[in-house]
Amino acid sequence: MAPRELAAHLALTALDERSPVIATLAAAYKAAGFKLALVGGPVRDAILGRLGNDLDFTTDAHPDDSAKILKKWGDAIWETGAAFGTVAAKKGDSTVEVTTYRSETYDPESRNPDVDFGNSIEGDLARRDFTINAMALELTGDAPVFIDLFDGVSDLAKKILRTPGSATSSFSDDPLRMMRAARFMSQLEFTVDPEIVSAINEMSGRLTIISAERIRDELTKTLMSKNPRLGLILLVETGLAQIFLPELPQLKLEIDEHHHHKDVYEHTLTVLDQAMKLEVRLGGPNLTIRLAALLHDIGKPRTRELIPGGGVSFHHHEVVGAKMSSKRLKELRFDKKTIDDVSQLVFLHLRFHGYGTGEWTDSAVRRYIRDAGELLEHLHVLTRADCTTRNQRKADQLAATYDSLEERIISLKAQEELDLIRPDLDGSQIMEILGIKPSHMVGQAYDFLLELRMEHGPLGEEKAKEELLNWARDKEFGSTKK
């Protein structure tokens, strides 16, 4: 069977699973006098045997016509993208997006595309980002027809990304496609055509017209892919990362023969790889840990100091890096929780190295738990992933030391239920014992009791009351009644 015939067969076989949804939708468009074709990613994924529940279609019907058809066909409908030619609907477990044949270009100063509706599927496919996304299955004829004008099937087989037309023209129309090249490299583990690499090198500055939100989404998809390293390397080597994440290429610190240090950039990519292997501890792929791995050492370039006689130091790079991470993630419009969690992990990622060979007191372990909070398991993953030494003896020693720390944490948790670390007395009891009203003094007393709890473990209410009264007498406030 020829490659194109095989691809059509594979796509149709995959579509059989969605036959009720796809067949009824195609019938609805055909009855209304319009054409409908499955297009882009779903066709590619159908050929690869991984078709999901999100289906993209293209049609000669205008958005208002699609809206009328989909309202009758689906369970729910969304017209928020109608201005750009797209109407979405949901039926059962499937979500469909139907887009009118179109072409779009960017004004050099604009962040949004100018959309023109087209008259043919051939013109629509020509404007697609990559050949592997420019295939379609026409569904409204007597039988489905596989359309592959740009030899996307061959590129799938060769595992290479190419553009339907010139890469320069494609990226000029939509600069975000340069980031999509990195994303598809990572998701599919493909290589890219040299023409694409050359075009990105020349046009990377064009990305500045794209909104932070769209850039964030593409970066997220790259990071959450099967092999983020591939896409990140492309982003760095072509200059794209310099536009939206300059801290990453800046990790390529100059190394000289007198002041040796680990290659921070390569180390970072390795930490990301290793963190992904440990994600099973977090329940699966996890954006927070992948961002933390990517950003954990970004404070090093700003804190780099040459040590007389050789060597390099990066004192307090975790503190600087936490602030830099927060700033960069805010500029990329990540949500507050992600920003806070990633920044905290960057801040804490060196804490374990103060553990030595297990000299921490129980109170120090409690503080480690308290400071990590709900991110404790993330911190375990990041800390372990951060060991990239090639010295197997040293790696084994670090792993054993961290094993002992985790064992102590588990033991302390079992003894003291440290997931809910709090003083032996709550705010109401503090006010009752000291005879004071709600005020900053209650907070001070609470912090004092929490510190005792961290230092000595559970005291019990009577001992805590005694310590609180002694503290209050020293502070000379409240009635200090007994």
N, C-alpha and C positions, 0 to 999 in steps of 0.2 A: 504494500500500500504506500503510495507517495506521501511525503511529509504533510502536504496540505490536506490530502484526503484523510490521513490519520488524525490530524488536528481537528478536522471537522467532526470525525467520528467520536473522538474523545470528548469534545465539547457537547455534542448532542447526547452522549451517554450520561454525562454529568447533569445535563438539563432535564433528563427524564425524572430525576428526583424532585424537580421543581415544576413538573409538567402542569399540574392544576393551576398554579399561580401564573406561570408564563403563558400557557396556552389560552387561558381566559383573558389575560391582558392583551395578548396579540389579537384575539378575536374581537375584543372591544374596539381596538383601534381600526382594525380592518373594516368592521361594520360601520364605523364613522367615516370611512373613506380615506384613512391615513396609513402611512407605513410605520413600522416599528421594528427596531433591531436591538438585540443585546449587544453591548459595546464595551470596549476598554478592559478594565481590570477583571470583571467577571468572566469574559471570554478567555483571557489569559489564564485565570485561575481554574477555569473549567478544563482547559487543556492540561494543566499541571495536576489535575485531580484534587483540587482544594477549594472548590466553589463554596462560598458562604451564603448567608441569608440576605446580604445586601446586594441588590441587583441594579445595574445601571443600563438605561436604554436611551436610544436616540430616535428622533421622529421628525417628520416634516410638519407635524401639527404644531401650531403656536401654543404658547403657555395657557392661554385662556381656553383653547380647545382641549388641551390635556387635562386641565382642571375639571372640566365638565365630565370627561370620560372617567377620570379617577374617582370623582365623587360617587359615581354610580358603581364603580368596580370595587373600591377599597373599603376598609373599615375606618380609616382616618386619612386625612390629607393635609399637607403643609404647602403653602404657596409663598413662603418667605423668600425663595430663590427665583420667583417668577420673573423678576426684572432681568435676571441673567439667563432666562430661558428654561429654568428647572422647576418642576413641580414634583413633590414627593408624596408617597402614599404608603400605607401599611395594610397588609392583608394576611391574617394569620401570623405566622412567625417570620414572614418575609417583608422587607422594606424595599421599595423600588424608588428610583429617581429617574424621571423621564425628562430629557433635555432636547429642546428643539435644535435641529442642525444649526450650527453656528460657527462663527470665526470671531476671535477676539484679539485685540492688540492693546498695548499700553502706550499712553502718551509718556514721553520721557520724564515729565514732572508728576505723573499721576500714580497713585497707589491702586487704583481700581481699573479693571479692564473696560474697554468700550466694546460692547457686544453687538454683533450684526448677525441676524438670523440668515441661514443659508437655505438652499433649495435642494441639495443633494447630499447623500451620505458620503460620497467620495470627497466632497469638499470638507465635510465635518471630520473625516478620518485624517485628512491631510494636516489638520491643525492640532492633532493630538501630540502629546509630549514625546513618546517613544514608540518605536515600531511595534513593540510587544503589547502596547496599549492601543494600537490603531487597527485592531482586528474587530470584526463584527459578525453577528449572525442575523441576517434578515429573516424575520419571522412571519411576515404577512403575505408571502407568496403561496403558491401551491405546496411548496416544501421549503424548509429552512435552507438558506443559501449562506455559505461561509465566504466572507469577504476579507481578503488579505492583500491589499494593494502595495504594501511596502515590505513584504517578506518577513513579517513578524514571526512566523512559524520557524523560519530558519534561525532567526536571532534567539528565539527561545531555546532551540536545540544547541546553539553555540554558546548560550549563556552570556550574551553580550547586549549592551544597551546602545542603540542607535536612534537618531531622530528621523522622522519621515522625510523631512526636507533638510536644509542646512541647519546645523546646530546654532549658528549665530542668529539666524532668523527666528528659530524657535524660542531661544532664550530672550531675544529682544521682545517677542510677543508677550512672554510671561517669564520674568526673571526667576520666579520661584522654582521653575523647572530645573534650574541648576542644583538646587537643594534636593529636588526629587531624584535626581541622578544618584546622589549619595544615598538617599533612602532606599531606592530599589537595589543598589549594590548590596546594602546591608540586609535587606529583606530576602532577596533572591540569591545572594552570593554570586552576582554577575560581575563581569568586567565592563569597562566602558570603552567605547570607540575613541581612538585618539583625537578625532575631530571634536568630540564633546569636551575632552580635557583641555584642548587648546582654546575652545570657545569660552569655557569658564575662566581660564586664566586671563583672557582678554577682557571679559565682561563682568567679573566678580563685583565691581563697584555698582553695577546696575541693580544689585540686590537692595540697595539703600531705599528704593522706592516702595519696597514691599513692607506691609505692616508687621509690627512685632508679633502680633498674634499668629499670623500665618507662618512666620519664621519659627516661632515656638512650636507650632503643631508639627512642622516637618522635622525639627530637631527631635521632638518627642518620639515621632514614628521611627526615626533612625536609631535612637537609643533603645527603643523597645523592640527592635528587630532581632533577627537570629544572630547577626554578626555585626554589631555596631562599629567595630574597629575599621572595617573596610570603608564605610561611608565617612567616618571621621577623618581618616587619612586623606581621602579625596578633598574634603572640606578644608583641611589644613594646607595641603600641597598646592591647591589652586588659588588660595587667598580668600576663599569664601568665609572661612571661620574668622578671619581678621575683621570682617564686617560686623558680625553679630556675637562672636564669642572670642575676642582677641586674646583672652587669658590662656586659651588652649595652645595656639602656636607659640605664645611667649614662653611656654614651658621648655622650648628647645633652647636651653641655656648654653652659652658658649663654654666649652670645656678646653682647658689648656693642660700642658704637660706637668705643670707645677701644682695646680689646684684641682684635684680630681674629685668628682662626685658622680652619683648615679644619674643616668640620662632620665631626667624628670618626665619628659614627654612620653618616652617609651614605657617608663615605669607606670605612668598614669593609664595607658592603654592596657597594660598587663593587669593592673588592679581592677579595671573594669571587667576584663575577661574573667578574672578569678572570682570577683563578686557575683557574676552571673552564675557561675558553677555552684555557688552556695545559696542561691535564691530559694532553693527548696525549703530552707529554714524560714522563709518569709511567705511561703504559700505559692510561690511562682514568680514570674517576671514582675519586677518592682521598680517603678520610675524613681522613687526617692533614693534607693540605694545606688542606682545607676548614675544619677546626677551627682550624688555624694562622691562616688568613686571617681567620676570625671573631674570634679572640682576640688578634691581634698587637698591637693598640693598647689593650688593656684596662687597662694601667698608666697611661695618660694622666690620667684623672681624679685619681688619687692624687698625681701628680707635677706637676700644673699650677701654674705660677707666672706672675703678671702681671709684665711687664717695664715698668719706669718709662718713660713716654713712648709706650707702646703696644706691642702684641705679647704673645705668650704663649710660654712655654717648657715643655718636658716632659722635663727632663733625667733620664736613666737610666730612662725608662719601660719600656724593653725588659727591664731587670733586674727591676723590680717586676712587670711583666707576666708574665714567665716564672714567677715564684713564684705569682702569682695563678692563672695557667692550671693549674699543677700541682695547686693546692689545689681549684679548682673541678672539674677532671676527676676527681680522686679522689673527691670527694663525689658525683659522678654515676656512680661505679663503672665508669669506663673501665679497660681493661686497662693494665698497667704500661708496656708498650712504647709504646702510643698516648700515654699521659701524658708519658713521657720525650721522645718525638720531637716532640710539639707544643710542649712547654715549651722544648726546645732551639731550635726554629725561631723561636719568639717572642723568645728571648734573642739570636739571631743576626740578626734581620731588619733591623737598622740597620747591620750591619757594612760592607756595601758602600759606604755613604755616606762612609766614611773613605777611599775609594779616590780621591776627587777626580776628576782628569782622567787618571788612570793613573800616579800617582806611586809606587804601592806597589812595594817591592822584591820580588825573587823569594821571599825568606824570608817576607814578609808574605802573599804569595799562597799559599805552602805552608801557613801557619798557617790561612788561610781554608779551605783544603781539609781540613786535619786536623781543625779544629773542627767542620766540617759533617759529616765522616765519610760514612756511607752516606746521609745526608740532603742531600748536595750538590745533586742535581737538584731536590729539593723546595725548597731554598733559592733556587736559580735562579728557580723558578716564583714563589715568594712575593715575592722582591725585585722581579721585573719587574711582578708584579701590583700591588705597592704604589705604583706610579707612577700617580697619578690626576689629575695636573695637567691643566688645560684649555689651558695654554699649549703649543701644538704644538711650537714651537721647543725649549722646555725638555724636553718629553717625548722628542723625537727625540734630543736631546743625551744624556739619561740612558740611553736605549736603546743609543745608540752606545757610550757609556762601558762599559755592562755587556757589550756585545758584545766589546769589547776585553779585558775581564777574563776572559770565558769563553774567548776565543782563547788567552790566556796560560795559563789552566788546562789547556786541551787540549794546548798545547805542552809545558808542564812535565810533564804526565802521560806524554806520549809519550817524553820524555827520561828520566824518572826512575821511571816506574811508581808514581806517588804514591798509587795506590789502596791500596798496601801500605806506607805510610810506616813505616819502622823504622830503628833505628841500624845502622851498618855491622857492629857486633858484637852477638851475642846474649848472653843471660845466662850460658850455659855458657862462652863465650869470655871474658867479663868475669871470671868466677871463676878461670879458668885463668890468665889474664894477671896478675891481681892476687894470686893465691894465697889467695883467701878462700873461705869457705863461704857457703851461702845465708843472707842476712841483709838488713836494710834498706839496708846499704851497696851491695849489688848493684843495688837499685832506684835509689839515688842516682846510681850510675855510669851506669845505663841512661838515666836522665833527662838526664844531662849529654851523653851521646852523641846522644840524640834531638834535643836543642837544637842541637848542632853540625850535625846532619843537616838540620834545618829552616833553619838560618841559611846554610849553605854548600853544601847539596846533598850528593851522594855523595862520601865521602872515600876510600873504599877501605880494606881491612883494615889495611894497614901504617900509613897515616897515622892511622887511628882508634886503633890500638894506641898510637902515639906520643902522641897527645893524651890518651888515657886514663891512661897512665903519668904524664904531666906533671900531670894533674889529681889523681891519687892522691898524688903527692908533696906537692902543696899541701895536700891533706887529711890527710896523714900517717897513713894506715892501709894495711893489707895489706902483703904482702912486696915489692910492686912489682918483682917479678922480671922480667928481660928475656929 
